[in-house]
Protein backbone atom coordinates (compact mmCIF):
# COMPACT_ATOMS: atom_id res chain seq x y z
CA UNK A 1 0.00 0.00 0.00
CA UNK A 2 1.34 3.42 -0.96
CA UNK A 3 1.26 6.32 1.49
CA UNK A 4 -1.44 8.95 0.83
CA UNK A 5 -1.09 12.41 2.41
CA UNK A 6 -2.25 15.99 2.16
CA UNK A 7 0.93 17.18 3.93
CA UNK A 8 3.12 19.02 1.38
CA UNK A 9 6.22 18.95 3.57
CA UNK A 10 5.84 15.22 4.19
CA UNK A 11 6.22 14.59 0.46
CA UNK A 12 9.28 16.80 0.20
CA UNK A 13 10.92 15.20 3.23
CA UNK A 14 10.25 11.63 2.10
CA UNK A 15 11.86 12.22 -1.27
CA UNK A 16 14.72 14.18 0.29
CA UNK A 17 15.59 11.20 2.50
CA UNK A 18 16.49 9.28 -0.64
CA UNK A 19 19.24 11.75 -1.46
CA UNK A 20 20.96 11.37 1.90
CA UNK A 21 23.28 8.61 0.83
CA UNK A 22 26.23 7.94 3.03
CA UNK A 23 29.08 7.78 0.52
CA UNK A 24 31.35 6.63 3.34
CA UNK A 25 29.77 3.21 2.95
CA UNK A 26 31.49 2.72 -0.39
CA UNK A 27 34.18 5.39 -0.66
CA UNK A 28 36.96 3.26 0.83
CA UNK A 29 36.13 0.36 -1.48
CA UNK A 30 35.99 2.63 -4.54
CA UNK A 31 39.31 4.25 -3.63
CA UNK A 32 40.93 0.82 -3.34
CA UNK A 33 39.59 -0.10 -6.79
CA UNK A 34 40.95 3.14 -8.24
CA UNK A 35 44.42 2.53 -6.83
CA UNK A 36 44.41 -1.05 -8.10
CA UNK A 37 43.38 -0.06 -11.64
CA UNK A 38 45.89 2.80 -11.83
CA UNK A 39 48.70 0.53 -10.69
CA UNK A 40 47.89 -2.83 -12.26
CA UNK A 41 45.75 -1.78 -15.25
CA UNK A 42 44.49 -4.76 -17.32
CA UNK A 43 45.54 -7.25 -14.66
CA UNK A 44 43.37 -5.41 -12.13
CA UNK A 45 40.41 -5.32 -14.50
CA UNK A 46 40.52 -9.09 -15.01
CA UNK A 47 40.88 -9.75 -11.28
CA UNK A 48 38.04 -7.38 -10.34
CA UNK A 49 35.78 -8.79 -13.07
CA UNK A 50 36.22 -12.25 -11.60
CA UNK A 51 35.64 -10.89 -8.08
CA UNK A 52 32.56 -8.77 -8.73
CA UNK A 53 30.98 -10.30 -11.86
CA UNK A 54 32.00 -13.90 -11.22
CA UNK A 55 33.31 -14.05 -14.77
CA UNK A 56 36.76 -14.96 -16.06
CA UNK A 57 37.68 -12.95 -19.15
CA UNK A 58 40.59 -13.83 -21.38
CA UNK A 59 40.34 -10.71 -23.50
CA UNK A 60 38.95 -7.39 -22.31
CA UNK A 61 37.81 -6.20 -25.73
CA UNK A 62 34.90 -7.88 -27.51
CA UNK A 63 36.14 -9.61 -30.67
CA UNK A 64 34.77 -9.59 -34.21
CA UNK A 65 33.79 -13.23 -33.70
CA UNK A 66 31.70 -12.29 -30.64
CA UNK A 67 30.06 -9.52 -32.64
CA UNK A 68 29.16 -11.93 -35.46
CA UNK A 69 27.71 -14.35 -32.93
CA UNK A 70 25.64 -11.58 -31.37
CA UNK A 71 24.12 -10.80 -34.76
CA UNK A 72 23.41 -14.50 -35.31
CA UNK A 73 21.74 -14.78 -31.91
CA UNK A 74 19.63 -11.64 -31.85
CA UNK A 75 16.00 -11.82 -32.84
CA UNK A 76 15.52 -10.21 -36.24
CA UNK A 77 12.39 -8.39 -35.14
CA UNK A 78 14.18 -6.92 -32.13
CA UNK A 79 17.09 -5.86 -34.36
CA UNK A 80 14.60 -3.93 -36.47
CA UNK A 81 13.23 -2.23 -33.35
CA UNK A 82 16.75 -1.26 -32.28
CA UNK A 83 17.34 0.32 -35.67
CA UNK A 84 14.06 2.26 -35.48
CA UNK A 85 14.98 3.54 -32.04
CA UNK A 86 18.44 4.62 -33.24
CA UNK A 87 16.90 6.51 -36.15
CA UNK A 88 14.47 8.37 -33.85
CA UNK A 89 17.23 9.28 -31.41
CA UNK A 90 19.52 10.37 -34.25
CA UNK A 91 16.88 12.59 -35.86
CA UNK A 92 16.06 14.28 -32.56
CA UNK A 93 19.68 14.93 -31.60
CA UNK A 94 20.54 16.31 -35.03
CA UNK A 95 18.32 19.25 -34.07
CA UNK A 96 20.72 20.02 -31.21
CA UNK A 97 23.89 20.36 -33.28
CA UNK A 98 25.91 23.50 -32.56
CA UNK A 99 27.89 25.19 -35.33
CA UNK A 100 30.86 27.52 -35.24
CA UNK A 101 30.06 31.16 -35.86
CA UNK A 102 31.81 34.44 -36.61
CA UNK A 103 30.61 37.99 -35.98
CA UNK A 104 32.16 41.18 -37.37
CA UNK A 105 31.26 43.52 -34.54
CA UNK A 106 32.67 46.47 -36.49
CA UNK A 107 35.43 47.08 -38.96
CA UNK A 108 38.63 45.62 -37.56
CA UNK A 109 36.95 43.52 -34.86
CA UNK A 110 35.94 39.92 -35.46
CA UNK A 111 34.61 37.73 -32.67
CA UNK A 112 33.34 34.19 -32.83
CA UNK A 113 33.09 30.73 -31.44
CA UNK A 114 34.70 27.54 -32.71
CA UNK A 115 32.81 24.31 -31.99
CA UNK A 116 34.95 21.18 -31.77
CA UNK A 117 33.72 17.64 -31.06
CA UNK A 118 35.45 15.79 -28.24
CA UNK A 119 38.15 13.43 -29.49
CA UNK A 120 37.29 10.34 -27.44
CA UNK A 121 34.31 9.50 -25.24
CA UNK A 122 33.64 6.52 -23.00
CA UNK A 123 30.09 5.37 -22.30
CA UNK A 124 29.15 3.15 -19.39
CA UNK A 125 26.18 0.79 -19.69
CA UNK A 126 24.99 -1.24 -16.69
CA UNK A 127 24.29 -4.96 -16.99
CA UNK A 128 22.96 -7.14 -14.20
CA UNK A 129 19.31 -8.20 -14.07
CA UNK A 130 18.27 -5.39 -16.43
CA UNK A 131 20.74 -5.11 -19.33
CA UNK A 132 20.00 -1.61 -20.58
CA UNK A 133 20.20 -1.87 -24.36
CA UNK A 134 18.44 1.49 -24.55
CA UNK A 135 21.27 3.16 -22.60
CA UNK A 136 23.72 2.10 -25.31
CA UNK A 137 21.68 3.99 -27.89
CA UNK A 138 21.02 7.05 -25.72
CA UNK A 139 24.70 7.59 -24.94
CA UNK A 140 26.40 6.55 -28.19
CA UNK A 141 24.14 8.13 -30.81
CA UNK A 142 24.36 11.76 -29.55
CA UNK A 143 28.14 11.43 -29.35
CA UNK A 144 28.34 10.27 -32.94
CA UNK A 145 25.92 12.96 -34.10
CA UNK A 146 28.16 15.53 -32.41
CA UNK A 147 31.14 14.22 -34.41
CA UNK A 148 33.10 12.42 -31.69
CA UNK A 149 35.88 10.54 -33.43
CA UNK A 150 36.06 7.56 -31.07
CA UNK A 151 33.32 6.20 -28.81
CA UNK A 152 34.15 3.27 -26.57
CA UNK A 153 31.80 1.32 -24.31
CA UNK A 154 32.36 -0.49 -21.03
CA UNK A 155 29.68 -2.86 -19.79
CA UNK A 156 29.73 -5.78 -17.32
CA UNK A 157 29.99 -9.38 -18.54
CA UNK A 158 28.38 -11.58 -19.57
CA UNK A 159 27.27 -9.25 -22.36
CA UNK A 160 24.01 -10.14 -24.10
CA UNK A 161 23.59 -9.90 -27.85
CA UNK A 162 21.35 -6.84 -27.45
CA UNK A 163 24.04 -4.64 -25.92
CA UNK A 164 26.63 -5.75 -28.47
CA UNK A 165 24.42 -5.25 -31.51
CA UNK A 166 23.04 -1.92 -30.24
CA UNK A 167 26.62 -0.70 -29.75
CA UNK A 168 27.67 -1.65 -33.25
CA UNK A 169 24.51 -0.19 -34.81
CA UNK A 170 25.00 3.05 -32.82
CA UNK A 171 28.57 3.49 -34.07
CA UNK A 172 30.54 2.41 -30.99
CA UNK A 173 34.15 1.84 -32.00
CA UNK A 174 35.22 -0.61 -29.27
CA UNK A 175 33.35 -2.66 -26.66
CA UNK A 176 35.01 -3.73 -23.41
CA UNK A 177 33.56 -6.33 -21.07
CA UNK A 178 34.35 -4.47 -17.88
CA UNK A 179 31.83 -3.09 -15.41
CA UNK A 180 31.57 -1.26 -12.11
CA UNK A 181 33.86 1.39 -10.69
CA UNK A 182 36.85 -0.31 -12.30
CA UNK A 183 35.42 0.47 -15.76
CA UNK A 184 35.16 4.16 -14.92
CA UNK A 185 38.76 4.29 -13.70
CA UNK A 186 39.98 2.37 -16.76
CA UNK A 187 38.38 4.90 -19.10
CA UNK A 188 39.59 7.87 -17.05
CA UNK A 189 43.22 6.79 -16.56
CA UNK A 190 43.78 4.21 -19.29
CA UNK A 191 45.16 0.66 -19.24
CA UNK A 192 47.16 -1.42 -21.70
CA UNK A 193 43.92 -2.19 -23.59
CA UNK A 194 41.68 0.78 -22.84
CA UNK A 195 43.01 4.22 -23.73
CA UNK A 196 41.84 7.15 -21.60
CA UNK A 197 38.94 9.28 -22.75
CA UNK A 198 37.98 12.94 -22.60
CA UNK A 199 34.53 12.35 -21.11
CA UNK A 200 32.53 9.54 -19.49
CA UNK A 201 28.75 9.31 -19.72
CA UNK A 202 26.16 6.81 -18.59
CA UNK A 203 24.33 5.64 -15.45
CA UNK A 204 25.41 3.18 -12.78
CA UNK A 205 25.13 2.11 -9.16
CA UNK A 206 26.55 3.92 -6.14
CA UNK A 207 30.05 2.54 -6.84
CA UNK A 208 29.95 3.83 -10.41
CA UNK A 209 28.55 7.18 -9.25
CA UNK A 210 31.35 7.65 -6.72
CA UNK A 211 33.97 6.61 -9.26
CA UNK A 212 32.64 9.28 -11.65
CA UNK A 213 32.92 11.88 -8.89
CA UNK A 214 36.52 10.87 -8.27
CA UNK A 215 37.65 11.06 -11.91
CA UNK A 216 36.07 14.44 -12.60
CA UNK A 217 38.95 16.75 -13.42
CA UNK A 218 41.02 13.98 -14.98
CA UNK A 219 38.26 13.83 -17.57
CA UNK A 220 34.77 15.26 -17.83
CA UNK A 221 31.55 13.46 -16.86
CA UNK A 222 27.92 13.96 -17.81
CA UNK A 223 26.25 13.97 -14.38
CA UNK A 224 25.95 11.90 -11.22
CA UNK A 225 22.84 9.84 -11.96
CA UNK A 226 20.95 8.43 -9.00
CA UNK A 227 18.01 6.03 -8.80
CA UNK A 228 15.13 6.66 -11.15
CA UNK A 229 12.06 8.73 -10.25
CA UNK A 230 8.71 9.63 -11.68
CA UNK A 231 6.10 12.19 -10.68
CA UNK A 232 2.62 12.31 -12.15
CA UNK A 233 0.25 15.27 -11.88
CA UNK A 234 -3.31 14.06 -12.41
CA UNK A 235 -6.78 15.54 -12.14
CA UNK A 236 -10.12 13.86 -11.41
CA UNK A 237 -10.62 12.69 -15.01
CA UNK A 238 -7.35 10.75 -15.27
CA UNK A 239 -7.23 7.04 -15.99
CA UNK A 240 -6.16 5.27 -12.78
CA UNK A 241 -4.93 2.18 -14.64
CA UNK A 242 -2.57 4.31 -16.71
CA UNK A 243 -1.33 6.18 -13.63
CA UNK A 244 -0.59 2.97 -11.72
CA UNK A 245 1.12 1.34 -14.70
CA UNK A 246 3.35 4.36 -15.26
CA UNK A 247 4.34 4.57 -11.58
CA UNK A 248 5.22 0.87 -11.60
CA UNK A 249 7.32 1.27 -14.74
CA UNK A 250 9.81 3.26 -12.65
CA UNK A 251 9.40 1.41 -9.36
CA UNK A 252 10.72 -1.75 -10.99
CA UNK A 253 14.06 -0.09 -11.78
CA UNK A 254 15.47 -0.01 -8.27
CA UNK A 255 14.49 -0.43 -4.63
CA UNK A 256 15.40 3.24 -4.20
CA UNK A 257 13.34 4.48 -7.15
CA UNK A 258 10.85 7.17 -6.19
CA UNK A 259 7.24 7.22 -7.41
CA UNK A 260 5.06 10.25 -6.68
CA UNK A 261 1.47 10.99 -7.65
CA UNK A 262 0.13 14.51 -7.07
CA UNK A 263 -3.60 14.72 -7.65
CA UNK A 264 -6.47 17.11 -7.07
CA UNK A 265 -8.88 14.26 -6.28
CA UNK A 266 -8.83 12.00 -3.22
CA UNK A 267 -10.84 9.31 -5.02
CA UNK A 268 -8.16 9.12 -7.71
CA UNK A 269 -5.60 8.61 -4.93
CA UNK A 270 -7.52 5.70 -3.39
CA UNK A 271 -8.23 4.04 -6.74
CA UNK A 272 -4.58 4.33 -7.81
CA UNK A 273 -3.51 2.68 -4.56
CA UNK A 274 -5.86 -0.26 -5.26
CA UNK A 275 -4.65 -0.45 -8.85
CA UNK A 276 -0.99 -0.52 -7.77
CA UNK A 277 -1.70 -3.53 -5.58
CA UNK A 278 -3.60 -5.30 -8.36
CA UNK A 279 -1.04 -4.70 -11.12
CA UNK A 280 1.98 -5.51 -8.97
CA UNK A 281 0.77 -9.10 -8.49
CA UNK A 282 1.37 -9.81 -12.17
CA UNK A 283 4.85 -8.28 -12.50
CA UNK A 284 8.16 -10.14 -12.44
CA UNK A 285 10.06 -7.63 -10.30
CA UNK A 286 7.40 -7.37 -7.59
CA UNK A 287 9.92 -7.60 -4.73
CA UNK A 288 11.81 -4.56 -6.02
CA UNK A 289 8.56 -2.72 -6.73
CA UNK A 290 7.11 -3.30 -3.26
CA UNK A 291 10.32 -2.05 -1.59
CA UNK A 292 10.43 1.05 -3.80
CA UNK A 293 6.79 1.94 -3.23
CA UNK A 294 6.97 1.30 0.51
CA UNK A 295 10.11 3.37 1.05
CA UNK A 296 9.84 6.11 -1.57
CA UNK A 297 6.31 6.01 -2.95
CA UNK A 298 3.76 8.66 -1.99
CA UNK A 299 0.50 10.21 -3.18
CA UNK A 300 -0.15 13.87 -2.44
CA UNK A 301 -3.72 15.17 -2.54
CA UNK A 302 -4.51 18.87 -2.86
CA UNK A 303 -7.46 20.40 -4.70
CA UNK A 304 -5.32 23.39 -5.72
CA UNK A 305 -3.47 22.60 -8.97
CA UNK A 306 -1.01 25.43 -8.30
CA UNK A 307 0.17 23.54 -5.20
CA UNK A 308 0.84 20.45 -7.31
CA UNK A 309 2.87 22.52 -9.77
CA UNK A 310 4.82 24.09 -6.91
CA UNK A 311 5.61 20.62 -5.55
CA UNK A 312 6.85 19.47 -8.95
CA UNK A 313 9.18 22.46 -9.22
CA UNK A 314 10.53 21.81 -5.73
CA UNK A 315 11.14 18.09 -6.28
CA UNK A 316 12.47 18.64 -9.84
CA UNK A 317 11.67 15.08 -10.95
CA UNK A 318 13.59 13.12 -13.54
CA UNK A 319 10.33 12.19 -15.30
CA UNK A 320 7.16 14.27 -15.00
CA UNK A 321 3.87 13.12 -16.50
CA UNK A 322 0.96 15.53 -16.94
CA UNK A 323 -2.42 13.78 -17.05
CA UNK A 324 -4.79 16.73 -16.86
CA UNK A 325 -7.22 18.66 -19.03
CA UNK A 326 -4.79 21.60 -19.19
CA UNK A 327 -1.42 20.00 -19.95
CA UNK A 328 -0.20 22.84 -22.18
CA UNK A 329 -0.91 25.49 -19.57
CA UNK A 330 0.62 23.46 -16.74
CA UNK A 331 3.73 22.57 -18.73
CA UNK A 332 4.49 26.27 -19.15
CA UNK A 333 4.61 26.61 -15.37
CA UNK A 334 7.09 23.74 -14.91
CA UNK A 335 10.63 25.06 -14.45
CA UNK A 336 12.33 21.96 -13.07
CA UNK A 337 12.01 18.54 -14.71
CA UNK A 338 14.25 16.25 -16.73
CA UNK A 339 11.54 15.36 -19.24
CA UNK A 340 7.83 16.21 -19.39
CA UNK A 341 5.39 13.65 -20.81
CA UNK A 342 2.08 15.22 -21.79
CA UNK A 343 -1.16 13.31 -22.14
CA UNK A 344 -2.31 9.77 -21.50
CA UNK A 345 -0.71 8.44 -24.68
CA UNK A 346 2.78 9.67 -23.75
CA UNK A 347 3.82 7.15 -21.08
CA UNK A 348 7.31 7.37 -19.63
CA UNK A 349 8.60 4.20 -21.39
CA UNK A 350 7.99 6.00 -24.69
CA UNK A 351 10.87 8.27 -23.70
CA UNK A 352 12.99 5.43 -22.39
CA UNK A 353 13.07 3.57 -25.66
CA UNK A 354 11.68 5.21 -28.71
CA UNK A 355 10.51 8.81 -28.98
CA UNK A 356 13.95 10.32 -29.63
CA UNK A 357 14.74 12.66 -26.71
CA UNK A 358 17.44 11.32 -24.45
CA UNK A 359 16.52 9.16 -21.48
CA UNK A 360 19.72 10.04 -19.59
CA UNK A 361 18.15 12.64 -17.34
CA UNK A 362 19.03 14.56 -14.17
CA UNK A 363 17.87 12.84 -10.97
CA UNK A 364 17.68 13.67 -7.28
CA UNK A 365 16.50 17.24 -7.79
CA UNK A 366 19.39 18.13 -10.09
CA UNK A 367 16.93 19.06 -12.84
CA UNK A 368 17.06 22.46 -11.14
CA UNK A 369 20.41 23.00 -12.87
CA UNK A 370 21.14 20.02 -15.16
CA UNK A 371 19.74 19.18 -18.60
CA UNK A 372 19.16 15.85 -20.34
CA UNK A 373 22.16 14.32 -22.06
CA UNK A 374 22.42 15.70 -25.59
CA UNK A 375 24.63 16.38 -28.57
CA UNK A 376 25.83 19.55 -26.79
CA UNK A 377 27.49 17.36 -24.13
CA UNK A 378 29.96 15.98 -26.65
CA UNK A 379 31.39 19.22 -27.99
CA UNK A 380 33.55 22.00 -26.61
CA UNK A 381 33.43 25.68 -27.50
CA UNK A 382 36.45 27.89 -28.10
CA UNK A 383 36.22 31.69 -28.26
CA UNK A 384 37.75 33.51 -31.24
CA UNK A 385 39.03 37.09 -30.89
CA UNK A 386 40.66 39.20 -33.60
CA UNK A 387 41.33 43.00 -33.42
CA UNK A 388 43.35 44.97 -35.93
CA UNK A 389 45.74 47.76 -34.84
CA UNK A 390 43.30 50.62 -35.14
CA UNK A 391 40.65 48.78 -33.14
CA UNK A 392 43.05 47.96 -30.30
CA UNK A 393 44.31 51.56 -30.34
CA UNK A 394 40.84 52.80 -29.42
CA UNK A 395 40.64 50.69 -26.26
CA UNK A 396 44.17 49.90 -25.12
CA UNK A 397 44.25 52.64 -22.51
CA UNK A 398 41.04 51.30 -20.97
CA UNK A 399 42.54 47.81 -20.87
CA UNK A 400 45.71 49.15 -19.25
CA UNK A 401 43.65 51.00 -16.63
CA UNK A 402 41.77 47.79 -15.84
CA UNK A 403 45.05 45.94 -15.41
CA UNK A 404 46.52 48.72 -13.25
CA UNK A 405 43.52 48.61 -10.94
CA UNK A 406 44.08 44.87 -10.49
CA UNK A 407 47.80 45.54 -9.93
CA UNK A 408 48.78 43.37 -12.89
CA UNK A 409 51.32 45.57 -14.63
CA UNK A 410 52.45 42.86 -17.04
CA UNK A 411 48.90 42.77 -18.38
CA UNK A 412 48.99 46.54 -18.88
CA UNK A 413 52.39 46.33 -20.53
CA UNK A 414 51.18 43.73 -23.02
CA UNK A 415 48.86 46.31 -24.60
CA UNK A 416 50.97 49.47 -24.05
CA UNK A 417 54.03 47.99 -25.73
CA UNK A 418 52.17 47.75 -29.01
CA UNK A 419 51.86 51.55 -29.13
CA UNK A 420 55.30 52.62 -28.08
CA UNK A 421 54.62 52.53 -24.37
CA UNK A 422 56.16 50.04 -21.95
CA UNK A 423 57.02 49.71 -18.31
Secondary structure, DSSP 8 states (H G I E B T S, - for coil): --EEE--HHHHHHHHHHHH---THHHHHHHHHHHHHHHHHTHHHHHHHHHHHH----S-SB--HHHHHHHHHHS-HHHHHHHHHHHHHHHHHHHTT----EEEEEETTEEEEEEEEE-SEEEEEE--TTS--HHHHHHHHHHHHHHT-SEEEEEE-SS--HHHHHHHHHHT-SEEE---HHHHHHHHHH--SSS---SEEE----HHHHHHHHHHBTTBEES----S-EEEEEE-TTS-HHHHHHHHHHHHTT-TT-EEEEEES-HHHHHHHHHHHHHHHTT-TTHHHHHHHHHHHEEEEE-S-HHHHHHHHHHHT-SEEEEESTTHHHHHHH--S-SEEEESTT--HHHHHHTSSS-S----TTGGGT-----GGGGEEEEEEEEE-HHHHHHHHHHHHHHHHHTT-HHHHHHHHGGGT---
